[in-house]
Structures are given as C-alpha cells and as structure tokens.
Amino acid sequence: MVRPPKSVGVKLNLHVLQIDGVWEPNDAERKAAWELYVELVTRVSVVPLREDEGLLREALSSLYSLFGTTRDVLRRHGPDVAQPKRQGQYNFGYLAVAILNYGLRPLLSHWHPLLDDWESRRPADRSRLDHERAWAQAAQLRAALTDTRRLLVDYVDLLADACGVPNLASAVPPDE
C-alpha cells in the first residue's frame, strides 16, 4: 500500500489569485480530496471538449454542478477540512472554495447568461446541437472551457498527490 505524502506543494494560477505554498492534509482532508478527485476525473471538467463533440450547455452544467458537489463534501467532512494551518500552508476547504470562486465562478457568470440568451433564440425546427454550433461565440466559449480545464487538471493533480494515488486523468488523451 502506498502511503500518501505528508505534504504536497501547491501551485495554482487562478488568474486573479495565485496560490503557492504547502498543504499537509490530515485524514479528513484526504478523504474529502478523494471524493472531489473522483468527481473531477469523471466529468467533462478534465476531458478535452473538442470542436465537434458535446454541447456547451452540458459542459457548463457539469461545471456548475461542482458547486453542489463541493458544498456537500465540505459539509460532510466538517471543520476538520478547513482547520487553520501555519503561514504559507493551505487546507482542503480553502483550496476547494478558491477553485469554485476564482476558477469556475468567473467562467460561469460570464458565459451562462450569454448561452442562455442564444438558446432562447433557437427556432423550433433546429436541433440544440445545430443551433449551438451556429452561435458566433461558440469557439470563444470552447476556448474558455479549455483554459478552465487546464486549471482543473492542475487541481486534480494536486488532489491525486494529496491522496497518494496516480492521476487517473492520465487516461484522458492529451489535447490535439
């Protein structure tokens, strides 16, 4: 059995916030990290969404659902995952909330209303897929999703390190 490391280096670029330091996860944090890790590696969040695949709406909805998932993990694991640490050290609670508020929220708050507006204009005789592909901003949203995916891949790497497991996201083919 592989023992998880006592500490892991943290380096996340959330554009408006740089997180750089150390995380010494306790048992509760490792269990919470594992739960969130499993959620992330099994979603579109870390899988490239190629131009000819999927719906943008489904990608945004999947990312939005991470708010509820993260809240649930934080509630179930309680205060042990957010205990203050020494200067320069982070805890699971801080990292999880920072990813939501600075990694996902800007993407969702910008693109969700724009996509909603475009979707509301879909003619009854046009499929959702065809209508979405005809959107002038579809490529921009796909690029924004790719940027956010890169951030989430870094986060997944961090969670895998904290749990002492290989990164299962490596089963995802790299960007072309």
FIPAFI-750330 format. One record per residue (C-alpha): y, x, z; residue number from 1. Coordinates in steps of 0.001 Angstrom, whole numbers, padded with zeros to 6 digits. Each point is the difference from the previous one (the first is absolute). Layout:
<pts>
        yy        xx        zz   num
         Y         X         Z   NUM
...
</pts>
This chain:
<pts>
        yy        xx        zz   num
    000000    000000    000000     1
    003388    001364   -000991     2
    002532    000006    002799     3
    003479   -001116   -000936     4
    002691    002633    000440     5
    002063    000081    003174     6
    003173   -000129   -002066     7
    001067   -000491   -003588     8
    003133    001039   -001803     9
    002257   -002854   -001047    10
    002195    000271   -003075    11
    001116   -003241   -001630    12
    002955   -000453   -002306    13
    001220   -003584    000361    14
    003137    000768   -002038    15
    002434   -001213    002692    16
   -002106    001557    002756    17
   -001869    003296    000123    18
   -002863    000129    002486    19
   -001071    003539    000757    20
   -001873    001061    003110    21
   -003315   -000346    001787    22
   -002199   -002906    001008    23
   -002549    000387    002783    24
   -001836   -003332   -000262    25
   -001702   -001449    003058    26
   -003189   -002081   -000346    27
    001906   -003281   -000413    28
    002169    001541   -002716    29
   -003068    001292   -001849    30
   -001623   -003437    000082    31
    003202   -001625   -001232    32
    000408    002701   -002653    33
   -003542   -000637   -001225    34
    000624   -003742   -000340    35
    003204    000483   -001945    36
   -001582    002782   -002041    37
   -002776   -002337   -001149    38
    002568   -002638   -000976    39
    002042    002485   -002010    40
   -002815    001703   -001910    41
   -001446   -003332   -001103    42
    003223   -001405   -001471    43
    002171    000492   -003032    44
    002249    001953    002375    45
   -001750    003283   -000830    46
   -001551   -000901   -003349    47
    002115    000691   -003077    48
    001087   -003226   -001702    49
   -000059    000944   -003657    50
    002243   -001683   -002531    51
   -002764   -002146   -001455    52
   -001564   -000995    003345    53
    000636   -002606    002628    54
    002928   -002178    000874    55
    003127    001330    001638    56
    000053   -003065    002237    57
   -003417    000839    001381    58
    001060    003589    000668    59
    003107   -001144    001897    60
   -002014   -002596    001923    61
   -002570    002609    000989    62
    002727    002312    001282    63
    001700   -002872    001828    64
   -003259   -000895    001731    65
    000022    003459    001615    66
    002771   -001256    002303    67
   -002312   -002604    001521    68
   -002924    002400    000091    69
    002051    002696    001732    70
    001439   -002471    002518    71
   -003524   -001170    000798    72
   -001262    003572    000488    73
    002971    000835    002249    74
   -000484   -003152    002090    75
   -003742    000485    000436    76
    000250    003659    000974    77
    002956   -000565    002313    78
    002457    002418    001547    79
   -002452    002918   -000071    80
    000803    000517   -003692    81
    003746    000271    000626    82
    000199    002157    003111    83
    002926    002432   -000038    84
   -000948    003575   -000813    85
    001700    003363    000386    86
    002957    000912   -002215    87
   -001115    000521   -003613    88
   -003164   -002060    000455    89
   -000700   -003414   -001432    90
   -002249   -002874    000946    91
   -001901   -002501   -002129    92
    002389   -002861    000820    93
    003050    001934   -001160    94
   -001683    001177   -003199    95
   -001340   -003474   -000847    96
    003353   -001716    000524    97
    001873    002735   -001894    98
   -002295   -000454   -003022    99
    000644   -003740    000042   100
    003753    000129    000531   101
    000896    003027   -002111   102
   -002904    000273   -002437   103
   -000875   -003588   -000908   104
    002910   -002230    001011   105
    002540    001533   -002441   106
   -002394   -000484   -002929   107
   -000890   -003555    000970   108
    003510   -001154    000892   109
    001324    001273   -003327   110
   -002773   -001054   -002383   111
   -001429   -003152    001567   112
    003061   -002196   -000743   113
    000397    001438   -003501   114
   -003617   -000710   -000871   115
    000251   -003474    001601   116
    002961   -000768   -002222   117
   -001848    001141   -003133   118
   -003139   -001939    000975   119
    002034   -003182    000451   120
    000961    000229   -003691   121
   -003566    000024   -001316   122
   -000553   -002621   -002699   123
   -002945   -002300    000680   124
   -001827    001186   -003123   125
    000169    003720    000894   126
   -002529    001735    002247   127
    001163    001780    003133   128
   -001180    003297   -001466   129
    001805   -000445   -003312   130
    003166   -001128    001736   131
   -000054    002927    002408   132
   -000573    002493   -002817   133
    003002   -001436   -001857   134
    002290    000712    002969   135
    002593    002636   -000871   136
   -000272    001506    003506   137
   -003808    000195    000153   138
   -000092    003723   -000781   139
    002606    000716    002685   140
   -002015   -001898    002593   141
   -003170    001827   -001017   142
    001853    003316    000452   143
    001212   -001124    003448   144
   -003563   -000981    000913   145
   -001186    003448   -001097   146
    002603    001688    002232   147
   -001039   -002163    002947   148
   -003666    000676   -000718   149
    000666    003743    000240   150
    001545   -000500    003425   151
   -002940   -002127    001111   152
   -002459    002619   -001256   153
    001739    002532    002271   154
   -000296   -002497    002855   155
   -003686   -000592   -000773   156
   -000545    003777    000050   157
    001632    000137    003428   158
   -002116   -002859    001364   159
   -003183    001592   -001389   160
    000917    003320    001636   161
    000656   -001710    003333   162
   -003391   -001708   -000173   163
   -001782    003192   -001034   164
   -001425   -001559   -003159   165
    000151    001001   -003652   166
    002520   -001959   -001986   167
   -001861   -002853   -001663   168
    002974   -000530   -002298   169
   -001277    003012   -001931   170
   -002412   -002468   -001572   171
    003061   -001299   -001860   172
    000539    001748   -003335   173
    003221    002032   -000164   174
    003016   -001126   -002006   175
   -000346    000550   -003697   176
</pts>
